[in-house]
Amino acid sequence: MGVLQPTQDAELINRKASKKGKTDKDLLKRNKITESEPDTEKREMETDSKRPTQNPTELNLQPVKFQCQISFQFDLASLICLVVGIATRFYNLTQPHSIVFDELHYGKYVSLYMKRTFFFDSQPPLGKQLIALAAYIGGYTGDFKFVAIGAAYPENFPLFAVRFIPALCGALLPVSVYYLLLQLGLKQLTAATAAFLILFDNALLTQSRFILMEPMLLLFSVFGLYCLLKFIRCRESPYTFAWFAWLIVGLFSLTAAVCIKFVGLCSLLLGFYVVWRDMWSLVANKNLSIWSLVSQALVRAVVLFAVPVALYLSLFHVHLSILNKAGPHDSVMTSAFQASLEGGLASITKGQPLQIAHGSQITLRHSHGRTCWMHSHAAVYPVRYPDKRGSSHQQQVTCYSFKDVNNWWIVKRPSRSDLAVSRPIDAIKDGDIIQLVHGMTSRALNSHDVAAPVSPQNQEVSCYIDYNISMPAQNLWRVDIINKDQVGDVWHTIESMVRLVHVNTSQALKFSGKQLPDWGFNQHEIVTDRVVIQDDTVWNVEEHRYTKSDDQKERERDMVHAEMIPTRPTTLSFWDKIVELHMKMLFSSSDTLQDHMYSSQPLDWPLLSRGIAYWVNTTTNAQVHLIGNVAIWYSGTIAIFSYCVLLVWYLCRMRRKIYDISADEWARFDLVLEIALFGYGINMLPYFCVERTLFLHHYLPALVFKIVLLAAFTEHALTVARSCRWSNLIYWPLQILFASWLLMILYVFVQFAPLSYGCSSFTVQQLLSLRWRDSWDFIMQRSALDVDMLL
Amino acid sequence: MSELKERTKPAAKKNSKEWWFAFGVIVVATLLTRLYKIAEPEHVCWDETHFGKMGSWYIKRTFFFDVHPPLGKMLIGLSGYLTGYDGQFPFEKPGDVYENVNYLGMRLFCTLLGAATVPFAFVTVWELTESLEASFLASTLFLLDVGLITLNQYILLDPILLFFVMGSVLGMAKVGSQTYKAFSAQWYFWLVWTGVMLAGSISVKFVGLFVVLLVGLHTASQLWNILGDTSQPLTHVLKHFVARALCLILLPILLYVCFFYVHLKVLNHTGNGDGFYSSAFQSQLIGNSLHNASMPREVSYGAVVSLKNHRTGGGYLHSHWHLYPEGVGAHQQQITAYTHKDENNKWAIKSIAEIEPEDKDEVQILRHGQYVRLEHLVTKRNLHSHKEPAPMTRKHLQVTGYGENGTGDANDVWVVHIDGGVKNQPVLTVTSKFRLIHHLQKCVLTTSGKQLPKWGFEQQEVSCNPNFRDKNALWNVEDNFSPKLPNVTVQVYAPSFWERFLESHAVMLQGNAGLKPKEGEVTSKPWQWPINYKGQFFSGNQYRIYLLGNPVVWWSNLGFLALFCSVYFFQLLRHQRSPEVRSHEHKKLAAGVWLLVGWALHYFPFWIMGRVLYFHHYFPALMFNSMLSGVIISYILEVVKELLAEKVAFVFRHCLLGLFASSLAYSFYLFAPLAYGMTGASGNDPNSTMQSVRWLESWEF
């Protein structure tokens, strides 16, 4: 029961490794009480950061540029944002000097990149590539083994370099949000407020300090949207350099977000919407001819399609060309894929004869879905099953997920009795009738009208034992090569996908997906099924060699000591690889539905019901815990709700021809609605429909949009307050309220900052005093507490 | 709002002879196709085994649990009752022959409700478009779809659901077309009709919520139009709003609650669904062990009890002679939560002293804060927990049955902690809610509600949660046998109707969420539905019925759907280009938009549902699609008439309609055996007569 577990979604293969990470005992050890000292350096930073919000009047430039030129204008506010961002994100970056949360996975991937070893992950590669690049520059060689959360990094590990990219992205995020708000036509004060909120949200800070993907995802999403907003400002002058540049850079950035995590797709869709919305409004412009409209629509469509596809594919190309060595995840992929990697299967299968012939010794792999090989062993089916059905009592045939000497089968033509392969070889073709003899027991693969052990609707498959009880052998199988159009009609090693159709009953050999009980050693069941055309009836030969001798003992010796001499590598085209990889990525993650101690539900997020424990020091109780700035999160939720209510109110009033706000203000309100509210919705709602383990950090993209909306809402409220009848009366109190709200956010941030930096120790009492909500589970020693305290 | 004013003209010649003739033809044809061979096959088909059984339970008044709301089954029960069915047939499994069973009444009832969808479609499309052509085409598509016929002819919830859904849509269209005579008696009639139909839809199956959404959106858009009419005062809008709120929100809710009231009133005998409900709920059922129960008031050491978990739908603490499989924690005896009453739910309460006190007269009452061991009565093993992860919820500890003949180890010790209790407070039967806290591991006995895989017989997982604030960790003693204490009549606090209502819903929701596809089970996928990829067997063996849509209807429906979308987008584009062009507001297109929304609302939500899905879930969406096809064909004919010369348009029109009608009729002829029963060789057999119409490999008839 590891208290600190990495998320499963990042990884399904490493589950075993992470299970071993039993750190709970150490984590729960009682620590000595050390007072957390007020961090003077931090205090200073925080006072700095107030500046942009407090003296915006003197910086009141006209921020929104309607010209179409690339002009970099650093105003003081953005500069301060940048400095504070860098200071908060990089402060003590190499602390804690041990593996924190999902660093376990991502660190492992970085090591594998360094070693050029193939690995399988259900997310695209860009984020890992960037971090690997930084690690490479930092001089990392990939030797460190990421074993468990909490394990210390060695002294020579370039931790700063590895954590550099996420921290940098985290530091740039406030500035990007600042400029995004300016592009939305909001005031500089508002933009600075949004940047302030991003800076002082504890969750965004925590997430930026470790080897995690979200900071990059967020930065690319926000920056991409900023570019596309810039692009639509250039609508008056299409096809100019700026027009193309902003469009392409924006799409590039949004696609980069997709390449970090698939959820980036939500932002990309929002970007598409921005471009489409602009195009739609152009349609109404009578100054443009139909043809210019059509051509512009076409150009946009081409760019919208080409940029993402090109970037996505080229990143995968880089990914696959770097990772060219076999590694621990190979068995997820098909034999053909594995054979294309250096070492591993390739080294075994190199030099195998290509054509399967009479006398070939083969292993038959189940091609789609679970990796296993057809297997038999000297154990028989039980005479009666618990449900009183009988069996044939013949030798079991199973599908076994590990390489084993009992996976060898010998291909035999029914008419011949010798087994050694002699020239010219007697190749097996599509449609040929064969027998399959189990290598170690020399019994033939058989099927008959007896219900299979676990799937009674199917026929049992066995290795035939003649009990002389009028149950004749039915051991003839027809070879159907499915992809004979591509590989020809001779049965080839690895390449040919075959179905083995039982001649007597016309049923196909099938992996049923079910496990046998104890008597079958929990291996998987193999049956024959009436429905021939299905994925589970597809098999391919993985290992192959020709039988050299007719003597059975010698054959067995050969099988046990099989070793091959590599001569020729197999290749698989980039397209085949990428298609296969995506099939696995998209359809493998669904079966990783497992519970995690700190998983949460989408409905928990807006009100911050749970955090995630990332790391804990076993002696001082110092810990890293992902938890948001509760003041920001709650105000954001209120803002979203109020925004929707206001929207309905304004719409109804406008329907009655009553205009409460100016057309300008309404246009701003509407634009914020379409970017921030849509952005929030599109990043949030899909999570209600996915069936997998979710974590608080999945909410962060939505959080950024929520903060944008929150800042915009404060501006709207202040604007309305100033223009209303009692403005003298309420405007100043509102401003004071606004200022104290900012102070409160700062206060909350300071309270929880030690949980982000993980360098100050805690007593149990201090932790309990931080537990503002009952459901926040900070890690603490429990034996000190009595039952009622925990309840 | 000139549009509204124009509408003050009464709808065009509705009562013309032509209209009644077309309507009559449709009604007669519907009755002929629906009632043909209704009594065949004379055995239980497919889900009749469930719904027939539940209808019988209503007649016998025994309580049961189902994931759907009660109206559909109550109606089936009622129709059976009225037609003389006595509720004694067991409906055990599909294929059971009805011998001397009066099943025809129930089938006839369902069929008639299902048949009503066809004339409903006719009138709906008429109200939406005022085009006889569109109405006739749409209802013909309904009429000749063999899938609808199959689905309508049996004792199922679907015909009833489809009836209410179409009824709601009809009401929606009627109310929409009668805006000009708002607040008249007729208008109110249709408003109330819509409300009643909506209530019916959600009271049959929860998917009725989609049509509620559709009607809600339509109502909102109407109110939006009324709001935009600034010539009317705001009170006018308010009046409209209140009328709709009363008839479309309040009335359905009231009816829904009423149906539940009847449901709970009728089912007052104990049945097989008791275990899903709390002890208090059960005490209201005649025949249940808790009904007027006589048990000791306090729980004492030495008593034999059953423990009921307090989560909704939570079961009894249970164990049996089976071990956790290898690799799932320790290889010890399983402890589960089981929702049915059983001998294996019984536990003996023991003190922690190794030897039971000899003194038989002294009775020790179990109190708050005391240590206790629980011994499973049948297997003589103690309730035990240790530092191994639980099978499903990995963050919890595994709970096992441990020891031989009641002798275990220190990990068998639990502390009784009454919720909000004080020291020495006695544990009372049924009324005390308490936690069992593991003494050594400091964790609390709980059930996560997750189903164990096959090895655990799909019972619920029981685990020990290190987090004491687990809401599901409360238990109560339900049965209490103690020879030492006198039995008294336990006054179980009788829950009010509302508490029972809420509990039923909590249990239903949980049941619905639990309908996940099992490992290795093949379920129907939503993408397969519109293309009619695969059907469903209703009856096998000698007399085969296969639920499959008429492919000509289904595939052309998809084509027309795409056509509508492109036409509408094109008209929108024209409007955006020059705002004075308002061709997208053409009556037929506006009608089409609502039908499209209806289709989407009844189809896309299935994509994100995690539960087990079936092919027949598509039929409500299909109905919207068929209506849309009728509308768009007549729109195209109308546009063509305007664009082309009269002669050409005439020829085009007749060719198109002729082609459409003949292909529909021919395909109906081809596929009708699927609905009315096939005998002889199966479709796989090359000799079979149906082999020629097996157009897709995936059809299995």
Contacts between the chains, C-beta under 8 A, distances in Angstrom:
chain1	res1	chain2	res2	distance
A	1	B	387	7.0
A	1	B	389	5.4
A	1	B	394	7.1
A	1	B	395	6.4
A	1	B	397	7.0
A	1	B	466	7.9
A	280	B	576	6.5
A	283	B	573	6.5
A	283	B	576	4.7
A	283	B	577	5.4
A	284	B	576	5.5
A	284	B	577	6.6
A	284	B	579	7.5
A	286	B	577	7.9
A	286	B	578	7.7
A	512	B	520	7.3
A	513	B	519	7.6
A	513	B	520	4.5
A	514	B	519	7.9
A	514	B	520	5.7
A	518	B	325	8.0
A	518	B	326	7.3
A	522	B	325	7.8
A	522	B	326	6.9
A	522	B	327	7.9
A	533	B	697	7.1
A	594	B	394	6.5
A	595	B	392	7.0
A	595	B	393	5.0
A	595	B	394	5.2
A	595	B	395	6.1
A	596	B	394	7.7
A	596	B	395	7.2
A	597	B	394	8.0
A	597	B	395	4.0
A	652	B	227	6.4
A	655	B	224	6.9
A	655	B	227	4.8
A	655	B	228	5.0
A	656	B	227	6.6
A	656	B	228	7.8
A	656	B	230	6.0
A	656	B	234	7.3
A	657	B	230	5.4
A	688	B	608	7.9
A	689	B	608	3.7
A	691	B	610	5.0
A	774	B	469	6.5
A	775	B	469	7.7
A	777	B	467	7.1
A	782	B	442	6.3
A	782	B	466	7.7
A	783	B	442	7.2
A	787	B	415	7.8
A	787	B	417	6.4
A	787	B	437	6.4
A	787	B	468	6.6
A	790	B	467	7.9
A	790	B	468	4.3
A	790	B	469	7.0
A	791	B	468	5.1
A	791	B	469	6.1
